[in-house]
Amino acid sequence: MKHLHVMVGILRDREGRVLISRRTVDRAHPGRWEFPGGKLEAGEAPEAGLRRELREELGIVAGRMRPLIRIHHDYPDFRVLLDVRELESFGGEPQSLEGQALRWLRPEELDSADILEADAPIIRALRLPDALLVTPDPRATPNFLQGLETAVADGVRLVQLRAPSLDEGEYLDLARQVLDVCRRHDARLLLNADPAVLLAVDADGIHLNGRRLARIGERPVPKGKWLSASCHDRRDLELAARCGVDFVLLGPVMPTATHPQALPLGWHGFERLVEDACFPVYALGGMHPRDIERARLAGGQGIAAIRSLWNG
């Protein structure tokens, strides 16, 4: 099977909108929308190839860029690697130099556009932050709600409520309070619980622990809600893909105090597993905000953590 390495550029305007372009009639999938970019030429370095493509396609000069996600997608007769970079700056005003239509859309509007299926994981990555807070055990954490308020006020935008020591009734009561805190600070909340809990607490989604992931065979939450899962190896990632998850937490990458018996993946092990994932992946286990860029370089979305994000 033929393999293509395609560089993709994410451009944002001052309002945070993302640029997409429409495929012309002389190309495959005419009329569909995609993110700008194109195929690498033989011997071309990835960032150099993307700079060339953006100059030829849009007439801009790309500045600094950072990795966002790498996605493999299989077509009937070839396999494509979408190597996605976010531009931190660019010179010039994007214009159509190849007859393609251009649109600027907010990340939450991208689902409504007729975008190529291969680009769907890119949309998810654009809508996710680069840090995810997994809450400490509420029963063992003094002033839990106050600590959560501080964390989201300091910039945490995605929270997973993990409370294994609480019974179902206690979890529901706490989840409602946590949801109020998150809503006040424009943060999103995932419930680490049975998916049926969403009927009682209208959070933003569900996180599946390893036990729930192993027994659920199809996506258990409706469209419009996030679904994540905990993964530790390639088998878990395959299960997560079959369940239709939006993203996963993969680890432990480094040794942790909470799971001292677990064998760490290390960054090389993390990168090898992420390479075949078809969704955004957070690095979990011994992570700190300073590891975000390392996780991105390894193909990850960012980091998931308890202590380092809870304690600021």
C-alpha positions as CSV (number, residue, x, y, z in Angstrom):
1,M,0.0,0.0,0.0
2,K,1.3,3.5,-0.9
3,H,2.1,5.8,2.0
4,L,1.8,9.5,1.9
5,H,3.2,12.0,4.4
6,V,1.0,15.1,4.5
7,M,1.8,18.2,6.5
8,V,-1.2,20.1,7.8
9,G,-1.1,23.7,9.1
10,I,-3.5,25.2,11.7
11,L,-3.9,28.9,11.4
12,R,-5.9,31.0,13.8
13,D,-7.0,34.6,13.5
14,R,-7.2,37.2,16.3
15,E,-10.6,35.9,17.3
16,G,-9.3,32.3,17.7
17,R,-11.0,31.1,14.5
18,V,-9.4,28.4,12.4
19,L,-8.8,28.5,8.7
20,I,-10.2,25.7,6.5
21,S,-10.1,25.4,2.7
22,R,-12.4,23.7,0.2
23,R,-11.1,21.1,-2.3
24,T,-11.4,22.1,-5.9
25,V,-13.2,20.1,-8.6
26,D,-10.0,18.7,-10.1
27,R,-9.1,16.9,-6.8
28,A,-10.3,13.8,-5.0
29,H,-13.3,14.5,-2.8
30,P,-14.2,17.8,-4.5
31,G,-16.2,20.3,-2.5
32,R,-15.1,18.8,0.9
33,W,-13.4,21.0,3.4
34,E,-10.0,20.4,5.0
35,F,-7.2,22.1,6.8
36,P,-4.5,23.7,4.6
37,G,-1.3,21.9,3.8
38,G,0.0,19.2,1.4
39,K,2.3,16.3,0.6
40,L,6.0,16.4,1.5
41,E,8.4,16.2,-1.5
42,A,11.2,13.6,-1.5
43,G,13.9,14.5,1.0
44,E,12.0,17.5,2.4
45,A,12.0,18.2,6.1
46,P,8.5,18.3,7.6
47,E,8.4,21.9,8.7
48,A,10.2,23.1,5.5
49,G,7.5,21.2,3.5
50,L,4.7,22.8,5.4
51,R,6.2,26.3,5.0
52,R,6.4,25.7,1.3
53,E,2.9,24.4,1.0
54,L,1.4,27.4,3.0
55,R,3.4,29.8,0.8
56,E,2.2,28.2,-2.4
57,E,-1.4,27.7,-1.3
58,L,-2.1,30.8,0.8
59,G,0.7,33.2,0.1
60,I,1.8,33.5,3.8
61,V,5.1,33.1,5.5
62,A,4.9,30.7,8.4
63,G,6.5,31.6,11.7
64,R,7.1,29.4,14.7
65,M,5.0,26.2,14.9
66,R,4.4,23.5,17.4
67,P,3.2,19.9,17.0
68,L,-0.6,19.3,17.5
69,I,-1.3,15.7,16.5
70,R,-0.2,12.9,14.1
71,I,-2.9,10.8,12.6
72,H,-2.7,7.7,10.2
73,H,-5.8,7.3,8.0
74,D,-6.4,4.4,5.5
75,Y,-8.0,5.0,2.2
76,P,-8.8,2.1,-0.2
77,D,-5.6,2.4,-2.1
78,F,-3.2,4.3,0.2
79,R,-2.4,5.3,3.7
80,V,-1.8,8.9,4.7
81,L,0.0,10.3,7.7
82,L,-1.4,13.7,8.7
83,D,1.4,15.5,10.5
84,V,-0.3,18.5,12.1
85,R,1.4,21.7,13.3
86,E,-0.1,24.8,14.9
87,L,1.3,28.1,13.7
88,E,2.1,30.4,16.5
89,S,2.6,33.3,14.0
90,F,2.6,33.9,10.3
91,G,3.2,36.8,8.0
92,G,0.7,38.1,5.4
93,E,-3.0,37.6,4.9
94,P,-4.1,34.1,3.7
95,Q,-5.5,34.2,0.2
96,S,-6.7,31.7,-2.3
97,L,-3.8,31.1,-4.7
98,E,-5.1,27.7,-6.1
99,G,-8.8,28.6,-6.7
100,Q,-9.9,27.1,-3.3
101,A,-12.6,28.7,-1.1
102,L,-11.5,29.7,2.4
103,R,-13.4,30.0,5.7
104,W,-12.6,31.0,9.2
105,L,-14.6,29.0,11.8
106,R,-14.4,28.7,15.6
107,P,-13.3,25.2,16.8
108,E,-16.8,24.4,18.1
109,E,-18.2,25.2,14.6
110,L,-16.0,22.8,12.7
111,D,-18.2,19.8,13.3
112,S,-20.9,21.4,11.2
113,A,-18.6,21.8,8.2
114,D,-18.3,19.0,5.6
115,I,-14.8,18.3,6.6
116,L,-12.9,15.1,5.4
117,E,-13.3,12.2,7.7
118,A,-9.5,11.9,8.1
119,D,-9.5,15.4,9.7
120,A,-12.0,14.5,12.4
121,P,-9.3,13.8,15.1
122,I,-7.7,17.2,14.3
123,I,-11.0,18.9,15.2
124,R,-11.1,17.1,18.6
125,A,-7.5,18.1,19.3
126,L,-8.3,21.7,18.5
127,R,-11.2,21.7,21.0
128,L,-9.1,20.1,23.8
129,P,-6.7,21.9,26.1
130,D,-3.2,20.7,26.6
131,A,-3.7,19.9,30.3
132,L,-6.3,17.8,32.0
133,L,-6.8,17.7,35.8
134,V,-7.7,14.4,37.4
135,T,-9.0,15.2,40.8
136,P,-7.5,13.7,44.0
137,D,-9.6,11.6,46.2
138,P,-12.2,14.0,47.7
139,R,-12.4,12.0,51.0
140,A,-8.7,12.4,51.5
141,T,-8.5,16.0,50.4
142,P,-9.3,18.8,52.8
143,N,-11.3,21.7,51.3
144,F,-11.8,19.8,48.1
145,L,-14.2,22.2,46.4
146,Q,-12.1,25.2,47.4
147,G,-9.0,23.5,45.9
148,L,-11.0,22.8,42.7
149,E,-12.1,26.4,42.5
150,T,-8.5,27.5,42.8
151,A,-7.4,25.1,40.1
152,V,-10.0,26.2,37.5
153,A,-9.6,29.8,38.4
154,D,-5.8,29.4,37.6
155,G,-6.6,28.1,34.1
156,V,-7.5,24.4,34.2
157,R,-10.2,24.0,31.5
158,L,-10.8,20.2,31.6
159,V,-11.5,18.2,34.8
160,Q,-12.0,14.5,35.4
161,L,-13.9,13.9,38.6
162,R,-12.3,10.7,40.0
163,A,-13.6,9.7,43.4
164,P,-13.2,5.9,44.0
165,S,-13.8,6.2,47.7
166,L,-17.3,7.6,47.4
167,D,-20.5,5.5,47.0
168,E,-22.9,6.3,44.2
169,G,-25.1,8.7,46.1
170,E,-22.1,10.6,47.4
171,Y,-20.5,10.8,44.0
172,L,-23.7,12.2,42.5
173,D,-24.0,14.9,45.2
174,L,-20.3,15.9,44.7
175,A,-20.6,15.8,40.9
176,R,-23.4,18.4,40.9
177,Q,-21.2,20.7,43.1
178,V,-18.2,20.2,40.9
179,L,-20.2,20.9,37.8
180,D,-21.3,24.2,39.3
181,V,-17.7,25.2,40.0
182,C,-16.6,24.2,36.4
183,R,-19.5,26.1,34.8
184,R,-18.6,29.3,36.7
185,H,-15.1,29.2,35.2
186,D,-15.9,27.9,31.7
187,A,-14.2,24.6,32.4
188,R,-15.5,21.2,31.1
189,L,-16.2,18.2,33.4
190,L,-15.9,14.5,32.7
191,L,-17.3,12.0,35.2
192,N,-15.2,9.0,36.0
193,A,-18.3,6.8,36.5
194,D,-20.9,4.6,34.8
195,P,-22.2,6.4,31.7
196,A,-25.7,6.3,33.1
197,V,-24.7,9.0,35.6
198,L,-25.1,11.5,32.8
199,L,-28.9,11.1,33.1
200,A,-28.6,12.6,36.6
201,V,-25.7,15.1,36.1
202,D,-25.5,16.9,32.8
203,A,-21.7,17.0,32.7
204,D,-19.7,17.3,29.5
205,G,-18.8,13.6,29.2
206,I,-17.7,10.3,30.7
207,H,-14.3,8.9,31.4
208,L,-14.0,5.1,31.3
209,N,-11.6,3.4,33.6
210,G,-9.9,0.2,32.5
211,R,-12.6,-2.0,34.0
212,R,-15.4,-0.2,32.2
213,L,-13.5,0.1,29.0
214,A,-13.0,-3.7,28.9
215,R,-16.7,-4.5,29.2
216,I,-18.2,-1.8,26.9
217,G,-18.3,-2.7,23.3
218,E,-19.7,0.4,21.7
219,R,-19.9,4.1,22.4
220,P,-22.1,4.6,25.5
221,V,-22.6,8.3,25.3
222,P,-24.5,10.4,22.7
223,K,-22.9,12.7,20.1
224,G,-22.1,16.0,21.7
225,K,-20.7,14.5,24.9
226,W,-17.0,13.7,25.3
227,L,-15.9,10.1,25.9
228,S,-12.4,9.4,27.2
229,A,-10.7,6.3,28.5
230,S,-7.7,5.1,30.5
231,C,-5.2,3.1,28.5
232,H,-1.9,1.3,29.4
233,D,-1.0,-0.6,26.3
234,R,-1.8,-1.3,22.7
235,R,-4.7,-3.6,23.5
236,D,-6.4,-0.9,25.6
237,L,-5.9,1.6,22.7
238,E,-7.6,-0.9,20.3
239,L,-10.5,-1.3,22.8
240,A,-10.8,2.5,23.0
241,A,-11.0,2.8,19.2
242,R,-13.8,0.2,19.0
243,C,-15.7,2.1,21.7
244,G,-15.5,5.3,19.7
245,V,-13.6,7.4,22.3
246,D,-12.8,11.0,21.6
247,F,-9.4,10.9,23.4
248,V,-7.5,8.8,25.9
249,L,-5.1,9.1,28.9
250,L,-2.1,6.8,28.3
251,G,0.4,5.8,31.0
252,P,2.1,5.7,33.3
253,V,4.8,7.5,31.4
254,M,6.9,8.1,34.5
255,P,6.8,6.4,38.0
256,T,4.0,7.6,40.2
257,A,3.3,7.5,44.0
258,T,-0.3,6.4,43.4
259,H,0.8,3.3,41.3
260,P,4.3,2.5,42.3
261,Q,4.0,-1.1,41.0
262,A,3.2,-0.1,37.5
263,L,6.0,-0.3,34.9
264,P,6.5,3.1,33.3
265,L,6.3,3.4,29.5
266,G,8.9,6.1,29.3
267,W,8.7,8.8,26.6
268,H,9.8,6.4,23.9
269,G,7.2,3.8,24.8
270,F,4.6,6.5,24.9
271,E,5.6,7.8,21.5
272,R,5.5,4.3,19.9
273,L,1.9,3.7,21.2
274,V,0.7,7.2,20.2
275,E,2.0,6.7,16.7
276,D,-0.8,4.2,15.9
277,A,-3.6,6.0,17.8
278,C,-6.5,7.5,15.9
279,F,-7.4,10.1,18.5
280,P,-5.7,12.6,20.8
281,V,-3.7,11.1,23.6
282,Y,-2.8,12.7,27.0
283,A,0.4,11.6,28.8
284,L,-0.5,10.4,32.3
285,G,1.8,9.4,35.2
286,G,4.3,11.7,36.9
287,M,3.4,14.6,34.7
288,H,3.9,18.3,35.3
289,P,3.0,21.3,33.2
290,R,6.6,21.6,32.1
291,D,6.1,18.2,30.3
292,I,3.5,19.6,28.0
293,E,5.9,20.4,25.2
294,R,7.6,17.0,25.6
295,A,4.3,15.3,25.3
296,R,3.5,17.3,22.1
297,L,6.8,16.3,20.6
298,A,6.0,12.7,21.2
299,G,2.6,13.1,19.4
300,G,0.5,13.6,22.4
301,Q,-2.2,16.2,23.1
302,G,-0.6,17.3,26.4
303,I,-0.5,16.0,29.9
304,A,-3.0,14.7,32.5
305,A,-2.1,15.0,36.1
306,I,-3.4,15.1,39.7
307,R,-0.9,16.8,42.1
308,S,0.9,19.2,39.8
309,L,-2.3,20.7,38.4
310,W,-4.2,20.6,41.7
311,N,-1.4,22.4,43.5
312,G,-0.8,24.9,40.7
